[in-house]
Amino acid sequence: MTVHPSAIVDPGARLGEGVRIGPFCLVGPEVVLGDGVELRSHVVVAGDTEIGAGTTVFPHAVLGEIPQDLKYAGERTRLRIGPRNRIRENVTMNLGTAGGGGETRVGEGCLFMAGCHVAHDAQVGDRVIVANCAAIAGHCLIGDDVVIGGLAGIHQWVRIGRGAMIGALAMVTHDVIPHGLVQGPRGELDGLNLVGLKRRGVPREEITALRHAYQALRDGEGAFQDRARALASADSAMVREWADFVLSSSDRQFLTPR
């Protein structure tokens, strides 16, 4: 374990083996740093925050400060960050709120590029990539393997399904189906994230099934939920995942195929 002399680490903080804390970092009394965590320099880790093993945090990131929510009244809440994440310069991640379950959570193996924000009570999955200056608002649910482009904004309470891709500069105000592709300044659903599906080795027959299901969601009869309900008995597990996602409870409407 290495702690630079200029860093301020509260005696109550719990540090795992091989932790490295660089110059001018500030680590609070309730912080837990897993084995091999590295804080490069000028990093602030506050509140009841736990950072998983092997995570690297770059200069001027602020993790575990109080939420940007006027309803927050000092209640005890948490930030949990999984292992093997890369958190780049000026990233901010806030504690949860009592009204949102009390916990902000980030999975494992994610990349948060410079200047992006994860707000209170957001739940971020594994292997998520959030590009520069994108913002995830409070209470959002971000599935595994999601990619969020630079300067994109995800509205509070929005759900982004597994494997979806959000284009740069998009403002996403409604839920996005798994593996969907969102583009445009007002965040329109514009097909499938085919590149992501191929990179993850999804079989061609599954991609073909998703193509047909997407056409059914776009051109089928009835409301969007009715079209999704018709997919619930599909042979493809990934198509059934769409149906489950659309038919589950949500605080937002859906982006529908244009």
C-alpha positions in Angstrom: 0.0 0.0 0.0 1.3 3.4 -1.0 -0.1 6.8 0.3 1.5 10.0 -0.9 2.5 12.3 2.0 0.3 15.1 0.6 -2.9 12.9 0.6 -5.4 13.1 3.5 -6.8 9.7 4.4 -9.1 9.5 7.4 -8.0 6.8 9.9 -11.5 5.3 9.6 -11.1 4.5 5.9 -10.5 0.8 5.1 -7.8 0.2 2.5 -7.2 -3.1 0.8 -3.9 -4.6 -0.2 -1.9 -2.8 -2.9 -4.0 0.4 -2.7 -2.1 3.4 -4.2 -3.2 6.9 -3.3 -1.5 9.7 -5.1 -0.8 13.4 -4.3 -3.5 15.6 -2.8 -6.2 13.0 -2.6 -8.9 13.2 0.1 -10.4 9.9 1.4 -13.2 10.1 4.0 -13.8 8.0 7.1 -16.5 5.7 5.7 -14.7 4.9 2.5 -13.7 1.3 1.6 -11.1 0.8 -1.2 -10.7 -2.7 -2.5 -7.4 -4.4 -3.3 -5.4 -2.7 -5.9 -7.5 0.4 -6.2 -5.5 3.4 -7.5 -6.4 7.1 -6.9 -4.1 8.9 -9.3 -4.1 12.4 -7.8 -6.5 15.1 -6.6 -9.3 12.6 -6.2 -12.0 13.1 -3.6 -13.8 10.0 -2.2 -16.4 10.9 0.4 -19.5 9.5 2.2 -20.3 5.8 2.5 -18.5 4.8 -0.7 -17.0 1.5 -1.6 -14.8 1.1 -4.6 -14.1 -2.4 -5.9 -10.8 -4.1 -6.5 -8.6 -3.1 -9.4 -10.4 0.2 -10.1 -8.4 3.2 -11.3 -9.6 6.7 -10.6 -8.0 9.6 -12.5 -7.3 13.2 -11.3 -10.1 15.5 -10.0 -12.8 12.8 -9.9 -15.3 13.3 -7.0 -17.0 10.1 -5.8 -19.6 9.8 -3.0 -20.5 13.5 -2.4 -24.1 14.3 -1.5 -26.7 14.2 -4.2 -27.7 17.2 -6.3 -31.3 16.8 -5.1 -33.0 19.5 -3.0 -35.0 16.8 -1.2 -31.8 15.3 0.2 -31.8 16.0 4.0 -28.6 14.4 5.1 -29.9 10.9 5.4 -27.4 8.0 5.4 -27.0 6.7 1.8 -24.4 4.9 -0.2 -22.4 4.6 -3.4 -21.2 1.2 -4.5 -18.7 0.9 -7.4 -17.7 -2.5 -8.6 -14.3 -3.9 -9.5 -12.1 -3.2 -12.5 -13.6 0.2 -13.5 -11.8 3.0 -15.1 -13.0 6.4 -13.9 -11.4 9.2 -15.8 -10.7 12.9 -15.1 -13.5 15.1 -13.5 -16.0 12.3 -13.3 -18.7 12.7 -10.5 -20.8 10.0 -8.9 -23.2 10.9 -6.1 -24.6 9.1 -3.1 -28.2 7.8 -3.3 -31.3 9.3 -1.6 -33.8 7.8 0.8 -36.6 8.3 -1.8 -34.7 6.4 -4.4 -33.6 3.3 -2.4 -30.6 4.9 -0.8 -27.9 3.5 -3.1 -26.2 4.5 -6.3 -24.6 1.4 -7.9 -22.1 0.9 -10.6 -21.2 -2.6 -11.9 -17.8 -3.9 -13.0 -15.5 -3.4 -15.9 -17.0 0.0 -16.9 -15.3 3.0 -18.5 -16.4 6.5 -17.5 -14.7 9.0 -19.7 -13.7 12.5 -18.7 -16.4 14.8 -17.3 -19.3 12.4 -17.2 -21.8 12.2 -14.3 -23.7 9.5 -12.5 -26.5 10.9 -10.4 -28.2 9.7 -7.2 -29.8 6.3 -7.1 -28.7 5.4 -10.7 -28.1 1.7 -11.2 -25.4 1.1 -13.9 -24.7 -2.4 -15.1 -21.4 -4.2 -16.1 -19.1 -3.2 -19.0 -20.9 0.1 -19.6 -19.1 2.8 -21.5 -20.0 6.4 -20.8 -18.2 8.9 -23.1 -17.0 12.4 -22.3 -19.4 14.8 -20.6 -22.4 12.5 -20.8 -24.8 12.7 -17.9 -26.9 9.9 -16.3 -29.7 11.5 -14.2 -31.2 10.3 -11.0 -33.0 6.9 -10.7 -31.9 5.7 -14.2 -31.4 2.0 -14.9 -28.5 1.3 -17.3 -28.2 -2.3 -18.5 -25.1 -4.3 -19.1 -22.9 -3.5 -22.2 -24.6 -0.2 -22.9 -22.6 2.5 -24.7 -23.6 6.2 -24.1 -22.0 8.7 -26.5 -20.4 12.0 -25.6 -22.5 14.8 -24.4 -25.6 12.6 -24.3 -28.1 13.2 -21.5 -30.3 10.4 -19.9 -33.4 11.8 -18.3 -34.3 10.8 -14.7 -36.1 7.5 -14.3 -35.2 6.3 -17.8 -34.3 2.7 -18.4 -31.7 1.8 -21.0 -31.9 -1.9 -22.0 -28.9 -4.2 -22.2 -26.6 -3.7 -25.1 -28.2 -0.5 -26.4 -26.2 2.3 -27.9 -26.9 6.0 -27.4 -25.4 8.3 -30.0 -23.5 11.5 -29.1 -25.5 14.6 -28.2 -28.7 12.6 -27.8 -31.2 13.7 -25.2 -33.0 10.5 -24.1 -36.3 11.1 -22.3 -38.0 7.7 -22.7 -37.0 4.1 -22.1 -34.8 2.3 -24.7 -35.3 -1.3 -25.6 -32.4 -3.7 -25.3 -29.9 -3.6 -28.2 -31.6 -0.5 -29.5 -29.7 2.3 -31.4 -30.7 5.8 -30.5 -29.6 8.8 -32.5 -30.4 12.5 -33.0 -30.6 15.4 -30.7 -34.0 14.4 -29.3 -33.1 10.7 -29.0 -35.0 8.7 -31.7 -34.9 4.9 -31.8 -33.3 4.2 -35.2 -32.7 0.5 -35.4 -30.5 -2.1 -33.7 -27.0 -1.8 -32.3 -25.7 -4.2 -34.9 -22.1 -3.4 -34.3 -22.4 -4.2 -30.6 -24.3 -7.4 -31.2 -21.6 -8.7 -33.6 -18.8 -7.7 -31.3 -20.3 -9.7 -28.5 -20.5 -12.7 -30.8 -24.3 -13.0 -30.9 -25.3 -15.7 -33.4 -26.5 -14.6 -36.8 -29.9 -16.4 -36.3 -30.5 -14.3 -33.1 -29.7 -11.1 -34.9 -32.1 -12.1 -37.7 -34.8 -12.8 -35.2 -34.2 -9.4 -33.6 -34.4 -7.7 -37.0 -37.8 -9.3 -37.7 -39.0 -8.4 -34.1 -37.9 -4.8 -34.6 -40.0 -4.7 -37.8 -42.9 -6.1 -35.9 -42.5 -3.4 -33.2 -42.3 -0.7 -35.9 -45.0 -1.8 -38.3 -47.3 -4.1 -36.3 -50.9 -3.5 -35.4 -52.0 -1.9 -32.1 -50.2 0.1 -29.4 -46.5 -0.4 -28.8 -47.1 -2.6 -25.7 -49.6 -4.7 -27.8 -46.9 -5.3 -30.4 -44.4 -6.3 -27.6 -46.9 -8.6 -26.0 -47.1 -10.5 -29.3 -43.4 -11.2 -29.1 -43.6 -12.8 -25.6 -43.9 -16.3 -27.1 -41.0 -16.0 -29.7 -38.5 -18.7 -30.0 -35.6 -16.3 -29.5 -34.6 -15.6 -25.9 -33.4 -12.1 -27.0 -36.8 -11.3 -28.5 -38.5 -12.5 -25.4 -36.2 -10.2 -23.4 -37.6 -7.3 -25.4 -41.1 -8.3 -24.5 -40.3 -8.6 -20.8 -38.5 -5.2 -20.9 -41.4 -3.4 -22.5 -44.1 -5.0 -20.4 -42.4 -4.5 -17.1 -43.3 -1.5 -15.0 -41.7 1.9 -15.8 -42.0 5.5 -14.9 -41.4 6.6 -18.5 -42.8 5.9 -21.9 -40.8 4.2 -24.6 -38.8 5.4 -27.6 -40.7 3.8 -30.5 -39.2 2.8 -33.8 -39.3 5.7 -36.4 
